[in-house]
Amino acid sequence: MKVNHVGYSASLKLFLGILLAGCFLATAAHADSLFTGTFTLRNEVHWGKAVLPPGAYSLALDATNLTIIIRDAQTGKIVALENARPGYSGNGDDSKLLIAVRGNQRAVYSVQLAGLGEVFQTVHPFPASRRAAEEARNVEAIPVQVAQK
């Protein structure tokens, strides 16, 4: 009796690939979040390499790898991922995004979450130049509502 190892091997690889993908998606869907909330942007905002158009978004701080995950609230699609970089450990009651404004440009430079403090901060939200830094002194605070569990 001759066994077809090639077909068996390919089928096994396919099965294991599907099983692994399913486990990954199940883990990602049930990942523990230190914080979940929602916010609404009225203007286009740059966040790292992402450009977020006006609209509603959800924000989650993943406990496993300390990543901030931003999703489009309507589609659930991930639109930005940023590494959390804890700053000060203040325990403010309000959660907010701080956005630097330079002319018509806006860029997130800080995320402050109730009970966790500042979890994201970038020193230069705009290309570095002395004039740009002076022009970016205008700041908007966008409230982040804590999601109900």
SULBEL-V255436 format. One record per backbone hydrogen bond with DSSP energy under -0.5 kcal/mol. CO is the residue of the C=O (numbers start at 1). NH is the residue of the N-H. E is the energy in kcal/mol with one decimal. If there is no record, write none. Layout:
BEGIN
CO_NH_E / CO_NH_E
END
This chain:
BEGIN
3_5_-1.4 / 4_8_-1.9 / 5_9_-2.7 / 6_10_-2.2 / 7_11_-2.4 / 8_12_-2.4 / 9_13_-2.4 / 10_14_-2.3 / 11_15_-2.6 / 12_16_-2.9 / 13_17_-2.4 / 14_18_-2.4 / 15_19_-2.6 / 16_20_-2.7 / 17_21_-2.4 / 18_22_-2.4 / 19_23_-2.2 / 20_24_-2.4 / 21_25_-2.5 / 22_26_-2.4 / 23_27_-2.4 / 24_28_-2.6 / 25_29_-2.3 / 26_30_-1.3 / 28_31_-0.9 / 32_63_-2.7 / 32_64_-0.5 / 35_61_-2.6 / 36_147_-2.5 / 37_59_-3.0 / 38_145_-2.6 / 39_57_-2.9 / 41_55_-1.9 / 45_52_-3.4 / 46_108_-2.5 / 47_50_-2.1 / 50_47_-2.9 / 50_52_-0.5 / 51_53_-0.6 / 52_45_-2.5 / 55_41_-3.0 / 56_73_-2.2 / 57_39_-2.3 / 58_71_-2.3 / 59_37_-2.4 / 60_62_-0.8 / 60_69_-3.1 / 61_34_-3.0 / 61_35_-0.8 / 62_66_-1.0 / 62_67_-0.6 / 66_84_-3.0 / 67_62_-2.9 / 67_69_-0.6 / 68_70_-0.6 / 68_82_-2.1 / 69_60_-2.0 / 70_79_-2.8 / 70_80_-1.5 / 71_58_-2.4 / 72_76_-2.7 / 77_72_-2.5 / 80_70_-2.7 / 82_68_-3.7 / 88_118_-1.4 / 92_115_-1.2 / 95_144_-2.5 / 96_112_-2.9 / 97_99_-0.5 / 97_142_-2.8 / 98_109_-2.7 / 98_110_-1.4 / 99_140_-2.7 / 100_107_-2.0 / 101_138_-0.7 / 102_105_-2.3 / 105_102_-2.6 / 106_46_-2.9 / 107_100_-2.8 / 109_122_-2.2 / 110_98_-3.0 / 111_113_-0.5 / 111_119_-2.5 / 111_120_-1.1 / 112_96_-2.8 / 113_116_-2.1 / 113_117_-2.3 / 117_113_-2.8 / 117_119_-0.5 / 118_87_-3.2 / 119_85_-2.6 / 120_111_-2.2 / 123_125_-0.5 / 129_133_-2.3 / 130_134_-2.0 / 131_135_-2.5 / 132_136_-1.6 / 134_137_-1.0 / 135_138_-0.7 / 138_101_-2.7 / 140_99_-3.1 / 140_142_-0.6 / 141_143_-0.6 / 142_97_-2.6 / 143_145_-0.5 / 145_38_-2.3
END
